[in-house]
Amino acid sequence: MQKNIKNFKENILENIFGQRKTSNVVRILIDSFDELIFIVNSEGKVIYLNTKSKKYFKITNCNDIENFFNIDKDYIKLCLEGKAFSSIKVFFEDNIIYFDLAPITLNSRIIGGLIAIYEKYDSESFNITFQLLNNINKEIEMFYEMYYDEIMVTDDKGTIIGVNNPVCEEYYNLNEANLINLNVKELENKGIFKPSVTLKAIKEKKHISIIQKTQTGKVLMVYGLPVFDNSFKLLKVFSTSKNLTEIYTLKEKLNKTEKLMEKYYLKLKEIKNEKNLFEYVVYKSPQMKNLVDLIKRISTVDSHIVLSGESGSGKTLFAEIIHKLSNRQNHEFVNINCGAIPENLLESELFGYEKGAFTGARNEGKIGYVELANNGTLFLDEISELPLRMQVKLLKVLDEKNFIKVGGIKPIKSDFRLIAATNKDLEKLVKENKFREDLFYRLNVIQINIPPLRERKDDIPLLANFFMEKYNKKYNTNKKLGPKVFDAFLEYQWPGNVRELENIIERLVVTIDKNLIEKSDLPSLFFNQNFSSLQIDYIFPLKKSIDDLEKQLLQKAYKIHKNTYKMAEVLGISQSSVVRKLKKYKIDINSNMD
């Protein structure tokens, strides 16, 4: 990197003081001085004179210098090499003018020189000119250390005295004529560019770098360098700019892309979390699809919810899903079964108690479930079992968002969302005066009914396979359900719903000592179905009808179970009774009864 910078500087200086035309950068620098200044190359030829000199001598071309002055190039060359006195006296319109020269070196090699011109020669003028040339050399040095695309020079008040025209037009849509003699403060106020690095450099008196935006939509990295004299008095400010618009635009696009990716990541994470939440909600039926869609919609609102459904239908599972999808997901989900807590302990469990509130109370008191649920979700399962006295207290908490502990006097705030669950008809209980009407309407903002398993039979095979996979993995087995098992599952009424199905699958995986589980392996409850649906098409003598039915049952039982012990279990009689009845009806168990 250092080598590249050094080569860059050498190339610039070679270009300035070589035989080629002096660069636009140096023109800006030299034109910013009020003194008369020439630039000569290493051969002593004048290659540039600043604006002040052109006006003073009324010339425009460097070649015209020789028409006005009798300058000996060889002598200048000797001066540059230090072999002659560096102060030169010439005549101009009958006046004597003095040239003072300072060589410019690069790597100990003379590449050119600066000539300052003054009308009077004395020691004071010589010293001033010598100092001036030294300052110019230093400024050239600093100038090229910070050379970028756009260059602007201002005086110590921020008034522009030099710019490189083409780049400024591109950056600010103003040419040199529009900018010279304007103050950067005025340009900043007009929004030509913001903020001004020059004003910051003047104020802080140090090198400043900032990001600047222009009225043309450019984004610039701007550097400001204040220049001081020997007494640390501010003389002028150089500023240079590097066009970062493309980089800045790409960065903005990258930031937008990153934000979009973050948005997609969060959405994917949300979808993944949602998928994980519904991992145990296995369904195919339209009833369950509608239920899941409804739960997704209402989870983000803060309304109270009543989940109704038979035991084992999944009310607790859905309550947890609603909590985890809600804005309260980072706070507690407090689950209370109102029917499992004795009535005399229910108040202290719900609301907590203060120290010494009653005999047997803890010395430090206790925090109740309602307080634990602050900012989270309070799930009251079997809310129909909540005593009427506690229903009044719960209604008060819902209305006022605060409560008082048992034995306490200070109200405690608790902001929670209530989800209640019941397997009973609350509206019917209200009519029977077993549930408060005001609490019923306070709770019943959103009511969600979870259908029983027998009403969504499309889900039964899916659930059965899901639980088989779960318990095969748990117990490291590889068991499968036979086709007739699924037929039996579809015929069964499932009074215990999904919970009953899961328990039966686990029981089969654990107790059946073979990989294929058949219908005959099912518990007896699958064969003791209710006969209320039995239809009688003809009337026969009662004894004969009973005998025929008993014979058919024995034949069917043996066809399924193949042994008298299993037959006895499903028929609910002893094994000896089965053997006796088989003989009675002359049923040959060795014959094919298909």
C-alpha positions in Angstrom: 0.0 0.0 0.0 2.8 2.5 1.0 4.6 1.7 -2.2 1.5 2.3 -4.3 1.0 5.7 -2.6 4.6 6.7 -3.2 4.4 5.7 -6.9 1.2 7.6 -7.2 2.8 10.8 -5.7 5.9 10.4 -7.9 3.8 10.1 -11.1 1.8 13.2 -10.1 4.9 15.3 -9.4 6.6 14.1 -12.6 3.5 15.2 -14.5 3.5 18.6 -12.9 7.1 19.5 -13.3 8.0 17.5 -16.4 7.7 18.6 -20.0 4.0 17.9 -20.1 1.2 20.4 -19.4 0.8 21.1 -15.7 -2.1 19.4 -14.0 -5.5 20.9 -13.1 -4.8 20.1 -9.5 -1.7 22.3 -9.4 -3.5 25.1 -11.3 -6.1 25.2 -8.5 -3.4 25.3 -5.8 -1.2 28.0 -7.4 -4.2 30.1 -8.4 -5.3 30.2 -4.8 -2.3 32.5 -3.9 -2.4 36.2 -4.2 1.3 36.4 -5.0 2.8 36.3 -8.5 4.0 32.7 -9.0 5.5 30.8 -11.9 6.3 27.1 -12.2 9.4 26.0 -14.2 10.4 22.5 -15.1 13.9 21.0 -14.5 15.1 22.5 -17.8 14.3 26.0 -16.6 11.3 26.5 -18.9 8.2 28.3 -17.5 5.3 25.8 -17.8 2.7 27.7 -15.8 1.9 31.1 -14.3 -0.9 31.7 -11.9 -4.0 33.9 -12.5 -2.5 36.8 -10.5 0.6 36.7 -12.7 -1.4 36.6 -16.0 -3.4 39.7 -14.9 -0.3 41.6 -13.7 1.7 40.9 -16.8 -1.3 40.9 -19.2 -0.3 37.7 -20.8 -2.1 34.3 -21.3 0.6 32.0 -22.7 3.7 30.7 -20.9 5.7 31.2 -24.1 5.0 34.9 -24.0 7.1 35.2 -20.9 10.3 35.3 -23.0 8.9 38.3 -24.9 8.7 40.3 -21.7 11.7 39.0 -19.8 15.1 38.1 -20.7 15.2 34.9 -18.7 18.2 32.7 -19.2 17.0 29.1 -18.9 20.5 27.8 -18.3 20.9 30.2 -15.5 17.6 29.1 -13.9 18.8 25.5 -14.3 22.0 26.4 -12.4 19.9 28.1 -9.7 17.8 24.9 -9.4 21.0 22.9 -9.0 22.3 25.3 -6.4 25.2 26.5 -8.5 24.0 30.1 -8.8 22.3 32.7 -6.6 18.6 31.9 -6.6 17.4 35.6 -6.8 17.2 37.0 -10.3 16.7 40.6 -11.4 14.8 41.3 -14.6 13.4 44.4 -16.4 9.7 44.9 -17.1 8.3 48.2 -18.6 11.3 50.1 -17.3 10.8 48.6 -13.8 13.2 46.2 -12.1 11.4 43.0 -10.9 13.0 40.4 -8.8 12.5 36.6 -9.2 13.2 34.3 -6.3 13.4 30.6 -6.9 13.0 27.5 -4.8 13.7 24.0 -6.2 11.3 21.1 -6.0 13.0 17.7 -5.5 11.8 14.2 -5.6 14.0 11.4 -4.3 17.0 13.8 -4.2 16.4 14.7 -7.9 15.4 18.2 -9.0 12.2 18.0 -11.0 11.3 21.7 -11.2 10.9 24.9 -9.2 8.7 27.6 -8.0 9.4 31.3 -8.8 7.9 34.1 -6.7 8.0 37.6 -8.2 8.3 40.9 -6.2 9.1 44.5 -7.2 11.4 45.5 -4.4 14.5 43.6 -3.2 15.5 43.8 0.4 16.2 41.3 3.2 12.6 41.5 4.5 11.1 40.9 1.0 13.6 38.0 0.4 12.6 36.4 3.7 8.9 36.8 3.0 9.3 35.3 -0.5 11.5 32.5 0.8 8.8 31.7 3.4 6.1 31.9 0.8 7.9 29.4 -1.4 8.5 27.0 1.5 4.8 27.2 2.4 3.8 26.5 -1.2 6.1 23.5 -1.3 4.5 22.2 2.0 1.0 22.8 0.6 1.9 20.9 -2.5 3.2 18.1 -0.3 0.0 18.0 1.8 -2.2 18.6 -1.2 -1.0 15.4 -2.9 -1.1 13.4 0.2 -4.9 14.0 0.3 -5.5 14.1 -3.5 -8.9 12.6 -4.5 -11.4 13.4 -7.2 -12.8 16.9 -6.4 -10.8 19.8 -5.0 -12.0 23.0 -3.5 -9.9 25.7 -1.8 -11.4 28.4 0.4 -10.0 31.3 2.5 -10.0 31.3 6.2 -13.7 32.4 6.2 -14.9 29.7 3.9 -15.1 31.8 0.7 -14.2 29.7 -2.4 -11.1 30.8 -4.2 -10.5 27.7 -6.3 -12.2 24.5 -7.7 -11.5 21.9 -10.3 -14.4 22.7 -12.7 -15.4 19.5 -14.4 -15.8 17.5 -11.3 -17.5 20.2 -9.3 -20.1 20.5 -12.2 -20.7 16.8 -11.9 -21.0 16.9 -8.1 -22.9 20.1 -7.5 -24.3 21.1 -11.0 -22.4 24.4 -10.7 -19.4 25.4 -12.7 -16.3 27.3 -11.5 -17.8 30.7 -12.3 -20.9 30.0 -10.1 -18.7 28.8 -7.2 -15.8 31.3 -7.0 -16.3 33.9 -4.3 -19.3 32.1 -2.8 -19.2 31.1 0.8 -19.6 27.4 1.6 -22.1 28.4 4.4 -24.4 29.8 1.7 -24.1 26.6 -0.4 -24.9 24.5 2.7 -28.0 26.6 3.5 -29.2 26.1 -0.1 -28.7 22.4 0.1 -26.1 22.3 -2.6 -24.2 20.0 -0.2 -24.6 19.0 3.4 -22.8 19.2 5.7 -19.8 21.4 4.9 -16.5 19.9 5.7 -14.8 23.3 5.3 -16.9 24.9 8.1 -16.1 22.0 10.4 -12.4 22.3 9.6 -12.4 26.1 10.2 -14.3 25.5 13.5 -12.3 22.6 14.8 -8.9 23.6 13.2 -8.0 20.1 12.4 -8.3 17.5 9.6 -11.9 16.5 9.2 -13.5 13.7 7.1 -17.3 13.3 6.7 -19.9 11.8 4.4 -21.6 14.5 2.4 -24.7 14.4 0.2 -25.3 16.8 -2.7 -28.4 18.2 -4.4 -27.5 16.1 -7.5 -27.9 12.9 -5.4 -24.2 12.2 -5.1 -22.7 10.7 -1.9 -19.2 11.9 -1.2 -16.4 11.1 1.2 -15.1 14.6 1.9 -11.8 15.5 3.5 -11.0 19.0 4.8 -7.5 20.1 5.6 -6.8 23.5 7.2 -3.5 25.3 6.4 -1.8 27.5 9.0 1.2 29.9 8.9 4.1 29.8 11.4 2.0 31.5 14.1 -0.8 28.9 13.7 -3.1 31.5 12.0 -5.6 29.8 9.6 -4.8 30.8 6.0 -7.1 28.6 3.9 -8.8 25.2 3.7 -8.3 22.5 1.1 -11.1 20.0 0.7 -11.2 17.0 -1.6 -14.0 14.6 -2.3 -14.3 11.0 -3.4 -17.4 9.9 -5.1 -18.9 7.1 -3.1 -22.4 7.2 -4.7 -22.1 3.8 -6.4 -20.6 2.3 -3.3 -23.2 4.0 -1.1 -26.0 2.9 -3.4 -24.7 -0.7 -3.3 -24.5 -0.4 0.5 -28.1 0.8 0.7 -29.2 -2.0 -1.6 -27.2 -4.4 0.6 -28.8 -3.0 3.7 -32.3 -3.3 2.1 -31.4 -6.8 1.1 -30.2 -7.7 4.6 -33.4 -6.2 6.1 -35.4 -8.2 3.5 -33.4 -11.3 4.3 -33.9 -10.7 8.0 -37.7 -10.2 7.4 -37.7 -13.5 5.4 -35.6 -15.2 8.1 -38.1 -14.0 10.8 -41.0 -15.2 8.7 -39.4 -18.6 8.1 -38.6 -18.8 11.8 -42.2 -17.8 12.6 -43.4 -20.5 10.1 -41.0 -23.0 11.7 -42.1 -22.1 15.2 -45.8 -22.3 14.1 -45.1 -25.7 12.5 -43.5 -26.9 15.8 -46.4 -25.6 17.8 -48.8 -27.5 15.7 -46.6 -30.6 15.7 -49.1 -32.5 17.8 -52.2 -31.2 16.1 -52.5 -33.9 13.4 -55.5 -33.5 11.2 -57.0 -33.9 7.8 -60.7 -33.2 8.4 -62.2 -29.8 7.4 -63.5 -29.3 10.9 -59.9 -29.2 12.3 -58.6 -27.2 9.5 -61.2 -24.5 10.2 -60.3 -24.7 13.9 -56.6 -24.3 13.3 -57.2 -21.3 11.0 -59.4 -19.7 13.6 -56.8 -20.2 16.4 -54.1 -18.6 14.2 -56.3 -15.5 13.6 -57.4 -14.9 17.2 -54.1 -15.7 18.9 -52.6 -12.2 18.3 -55.6 -10.3 19.8 -56.0 -10.0 23.6 -59.7 -11.1 23.9 -60.7 -13.7 26.5 -61.4 -17.2 25.1 -63.6 -20.1 26.1 -62.4 -23.5 24.8 -65.3 -26.0 24.9 -65.0 -29.7 24.1 -65.1 -33.2 25.6 -62.4 -34.5 27.9 -59.3 -35.6 26.0 -60.1 -33.4 22.9 -57.0 -31.2 23.4 -58.2 -28.1 25.1 -55.0 -27.7 27.1 -52.8 -28.2 24.0 -54.8 -25.5 22.1 -54.6 -23.1 25.0 -50.8 -23.4 25.0 -50.6 -22.9 21.3 -52.7 -19.7 21.6 -50.4 -18.4 24.2 -47.2 -19.2 22.2 -48.7 -17.4 19.1 -49.7 -14.4 21.1 -47.8 -11.2 22.0 -47.5 -12.6 25.6 -45.4 -15.6 24.5 -42.4 -14.4 26.4 -44.3 -14.4 29.7 -45.8 -17.1 31.9 -48.5 -19.6 30.8 -50.2 -20.5 34.1 -52.4 -23.6 34.0 -54.9 -24.2 36.8 -57.4 -27.0 36.9 -60.3 -25.6 38.9 -61.7 -29.0 39.6 -58.5 -30.4 41.1 -58.0 -27.8 43.9 -60.2 -28.1 47.1 -62.6 -25.2 47.4 -61.2 -24.1 50.8 -57.7 -23.7 49.2 -58.8 -22.3 45.9 -58.7 -18.6 46.9 -55.2 -18.8 48.4 -54.0 -20.7 45.4 -55.4 -18.2 42.9 -54.6 -15.0 44.7 -51.9 -16.0 47.2 -51.7 -14.9 50.8 -49.8 -12.6 53.1 -47.6 -13.8 56.0 -49.7 -15.1 58.9 -53.0 -14.9 56.9 -54.3 -18.2 58.4 -53.1 -21.1 60.5 -50.6 -23.2 58.6 -49.7 -20.4 56.2 -46.0 -20.0 55.2 -44.0 -17.4 57.1 -43.0 -15.7 53.9 -46.5 -15.7 52.4 -47.2 -17.0 48.9 -47.6 -15.7 45.4 -50.8 -16.7 43.7 -51.4 -18.0 40.2 -53.1 -14.7 39.1 -50.0 -12.7 40.1 -47.7 -15.2 38.3 -49.7 -14.8 35.1 -49.0 -11.0 35.0 -48.3 -10.0 31.3 -48.9 -13.7 30.4 -51.8 -16.1 30.0 -54.0 -17.5 32.8 -55.6 -20.8 31.7 -58.5 -22.0 33.9 -59.3 -25.5 32.9 -62.7 -26.9 34.0 -63.9 -23.4 34.9 -67.4 -24.8 35.4 -66.1 -26.3 38.6 -65.2 -22.8 40.0 -67.4 -22.1 43.0 -69.9 -19.2 42.7 -68.0 -17.3 45.5 -64.8 -17.5 43.5 -66.6 -16.6 40.3 -67.4 -13.2 41.8 -63.8 -12.6 42.7 -62.6 -13.6 39.3 -65.1 -11.2 37.6 -63.8 -8.4 39.8 -60.2 -9.2 38.8 -61.1 -9.2 35.1 -62.9 -5.8 35.4 -60.3 -4.0 37.6 -57.0 -5.8 36.6 -56.0 -6.0 40.2 -56.7 -8.2 43.3 -55.9 -8.5 47.0 -54.1 -11.4 48.6 -55.7 -13.4 51.3 -55.0 -11.5 54.5 -53.7 -8.5 52.6 -55.0 -4.9 52.1 -52.9 -3.6 49.2 -54.2 -4.1 45.6 -51.8 -5.9 43.3 -52.0 -5.3 39.5 -52.0 -8.2 37.2 -52.6 -7.8 33.4 -53.2 -11.3 32.0 -55.2 -12.8 29.1 -57.7 -15.4 30.3 -58.4 -18.6 28.5 -61.1 -20.8 30.1 -61.9 -24.4 29.2 -64.9 -26.5 29.9 -66.4 -29.9 28.9 -69.9 -28.7 30.0 -72.5 -26.4 28.6 -71.9 -23.1 30.4 -75.0 -21.6 29.0 -77.1 -24.4 30.4 -75.3 -24.0 33.8 -76.2 -20.3 33.7 -79.9 -21.2 33.3 -79.6 -23.7 36.2 -78.0 -20.9 38.3 -74.8 -23.0 38.6 -72.7 -20.4 36.8 -72.8 -16.6 37.0 -74.4 -15.0 34.0 -72.2 -11.8 34.2 -69.0 -13.9 34.3 -70.3 -16.1 31.4 -70.7 -13.0 29.2 -67.4 -11.5 30.4 -65.6 -14.7 29.4 -67.5 -15.6 26.3 -65.9 -13.1 23.9 -64.5 -15.8 21.6 -65.8 -19.3 21.9 -64.0 -22.2 20.3 -65.5 -25.6 20.1 -63.2 -28.5 19.7 -65.0 -31.4 17.9 -64.8 -34.9 19.4 -62.8 -37.5 17.6 -65.8 -39.5 16.5 -67.0 -36.5 14.5 -63.8 -36.2 12.6 -63.0 -39.8 11.6 -60.7 -38.7 8.8 -58.2 -37.8 11.4 -58.2 -41.1 13.2 -55.8 -43.0 10.8 -53.4 -40.0 10.8 -53.4 -39.8 14.6 -53.0 -43.5 15.0 -49.9 -43.6 12.7 -48.6 -40.5 14.4 -48.8 -42.0 17.9 -47.4 -45.4 16.5 -44.3 -43.5 15.3 -44.0 -41.6 18.5 -44.0 -44.7 20.7 -42.0 -46.9 18.3 -39.3 -44.3 18.7 -39.7 -44.0 22.4 -39.6 -47.8 23.1 -37.2 -48.6 20.2 -39.7 -50.9 18.4 -40.9 -51.2 14.8 -44.6 -52.2 15.2 -47.4 -51.6 12.7 -51.2 -51.6 12.8 -53.0 -54.2 10.6 -55.7 -53.0 8.2 -58.6 -54.4 10.4 -57.3 -52.4 13.3 -58.0 -49.2 11.5 -61.5 -50.5 10.7 -62.1 -51.1 14.4 -60.8 -47.7 15.2 -63.2 -46.1 12.8 -66.1 -48.0 14.2 -65.3 -47.1 17.8 -66.9 -44.1 19.4 -63.8 -42.8 21.3 -65.5 -41.4 24.5 -62.0 -40.4 25.7 -61.1 -38.7 22.3 -57.5 -38.1 21.3 -56.1 -38.8 24.7 -57.8 -42.3 24.7 -56.4 -43.0 21.2 -52.9 -42.1 22.3 -53.1 -44.2 25.5 -54.4 -47.3 23.5 -51.6 -47.0 21.0 -49.0 -46.8 23.7 -50.6 -49.8 25.4 -50.5 -51.8 22.2 -46.8 -51.0 21.5 -45.8 -51.9 25.0 -47.9 -55.1 25.6 -48.1 -56.8 22.2 -45.1 -59.0 21.6 -45.1 -59.0 17.8 -44.5 -56.4 15.0 -47.9 -56.6 13.3 -50.7 -55.6 15.7 -54.0 -57.2 14.6 -57.6 -56.6 15.4 -57.6 -59.5 17.8 -55.0 -57.7 19.9 -57.2 -54.8 20.6 -58.7 -54.4 24.2 -62.1 -55.9 24.9 -63.8 -52.5 24.8 -63.6 -52.6 21.0 -65.8 -55.7 21.0 -68.3 -54.6 23.7 -70.0 -52.0 21.5 -73.4 -50.7 22.3 -76.3 -52.7 20.7 -78.7 -49.9 20.8 -78.4 -49.7 17.0 -79.5 -53.4 16.6 -82.5 -53.5 14.3 -85.2 -56.3 14.5 -86.9 -57.0 11.2 -88.9 -60.0 12.3 -90.5 -61.3 15.5 -89.3 -64.7 16.8 -89.9 -66.5 20.0 -87.6 -64.8 22.6 -85.7 -67.9 23.7 -84.9 -68.9 20.1 -83.8 -65.3 19.3 -81.5 -65.2 22.3 -80.0 -68.6 21.5 -79.4 -67.5 17.8 -77.8 -64.3 18.9 -75.6 -66.0 21.5 -74.5 -68.6 18.9 -73.6 -65.8 16.4 -71.6 -63.9 19.0 -69.6 -67.1 19.9 -68.9 -67.8 16.3 -67.8 -64.2 15.6 -65.7 -64.0 18.8 -63.8 -67.2 17.9 -63.3 -66.0 14.3 -61.6 -62.9 15.6 -59.6 -64.2 18.6 -59.0 -67.9 17.9 -58.9 -69.0 21.5 -61.4 -69.5 24.3 -59.5 -67.3 26.8 -59.7 -64.2 24.6 -63.3 -65.0 23.7 -64.1 -65.1 27.4 -62.5 -61.7 27.9 -64.4 -59.9 25.2 -67.7 -61.6 25.9 -67.4 -60.9 29.6 -67.8 -64.5 30.8 -65.5 -67.2 32.1 -63.5 -69.5 29.9 -65.3 -72.5 31.1 -68.6 -70.9 30.2 -67.3 -70.3 26.7 -66.3 -74.0 26.4 -69.7 -75.1 27.7 -71.6 -72.8 25.3 -69.5 -74.0 22.3 -70.6 -77.5 23.1 -74.2 -76.5 23.7 -74.4 -74.9 20.2 -72.2 -77.6 18.7 -69.7 -75.1 17.4 -66.7 -77.0 16.1 -63.7 -74.7 16.8 -61.5 -76.9 14.7 -63.6 -76.2 11.6 -63.4 -73.2 9.3 -66.1 -70.8 10.4 -65.5 -68.2 7.6 
